[in-house]
Amino acid sequence: MKRYKIALIKGDGIGPEIIDEAVKVLDAVASCCDIDFSYEEALMGGCAYDITGDPLPQETIKISLNSDAVLFGAIGGEKWDNLPREKRPESGLLRFRKELGVYANLRPAVVYDELVNASSLKPEVVEGVDLMVVRELIGGIYFGEPKGRDENRGWNTMVYTREEIVRIAHEAFKIAMTRSKRVCSIDKANVLDVSQLWREVVTEVAKEYPEVELSHMYVDNAAMQLIRDPRQFDVMLTGNIFGDILSDEASMLSGSIGLLPSASVGAKIGVYEPIHGSAPDIAGQGIANPIATIASASMMLRYALGLSEAADKIDGAIKRALKEGYRTKDLAQYDAKEVCSTSEMGSIIANYAAK
Ligand code: NAD
């Protein structure tokens, strides 16, 4: 029997509800795949601040580093919005990613056949979309120095070193090897010096992956192409700020924010989490869609633990639940046969995944 230790960070708002459903599904696949998961809970976000005075207690980092992977819900809420910046839940999350050293953010955007009508784009444009944004997460303009402001000027610096570009490029090419073997690297090399280095280094790294087809695209064109013809993309490789924007744009292709998972990897321990926030407006009502978190658990099995068979079972179970017309409230208007609660959706997917 294979044994793994998972750190669970439920967080705030709907975080605990959606993580509970992901655990239900993990336990279901474990029972049929000869796997044993043990879980250790850790605090982060507003709930951590309330108890310890710190949105990221040291204990949470310790628990995470002692596990095989971290499954994360969501953090934040109005209650903590007026705290000083370093005490806010979001600061805890940024610090957490930096401390673990997870430099690559993987965000798949998949349009499920049954939900083509849920997209704001025409079904014929989004049908069959299956792309992955690989975004550099701990460098670029969000972290570059110098930065600052005075009364009349504000400034940030976009810096990438060769080493930072090399490691994120490898991540993108490795993922492309498991998919359709195409990488489109996004930059602004016509204007930015940092992008010229980015393009040069990505092109060098590509030589180590002769089977992968590399193309380059300016970020403004990429924003347009994602809406015009998203099926042209397989892996999109981006820096931090470009990926932040493009991955949100890509997420809308699928129709609901409640469907999309993500993984932050590159370090010894990866963090697997839905792309949405803590949705305080629906917390505690049992109507949150748990699919993004369940799909994040599937990414955790695939990328952190190498359990692709179990991950396939979960992905298949999600598809089957949607195909059979089960919908949480956010998707109720799209061919729902039955509208179910957060916990019912988790149980349906767990049941299918166990087969
Ligand atoms: P949000 O993603 O929490 O919610 C946006 C909208 O989408 C809301 O109407 C919400 O009800 C809906 N929604 C989100 N997840 C859903 C789900 N699983 N099922 C059904 N509907 C869902 O974004 P927001 O409202 O801008 O932010 C709320 C809080 O979350 C803020 O404090 C913000 O800072 C925080 N936040 C946290 C993370 C994170 O933990 N990684 C990410 C983004 C925002």
Residues whose N, C-alpha, C, O or C-beta is under 5 A from the ligand:
A	BS01	NAD	G73 A74 I75 G76 G77 I257 G258 P274 I275 H276 G277 S278 A279 P280 D281 I282 I287 A288 N289 D330
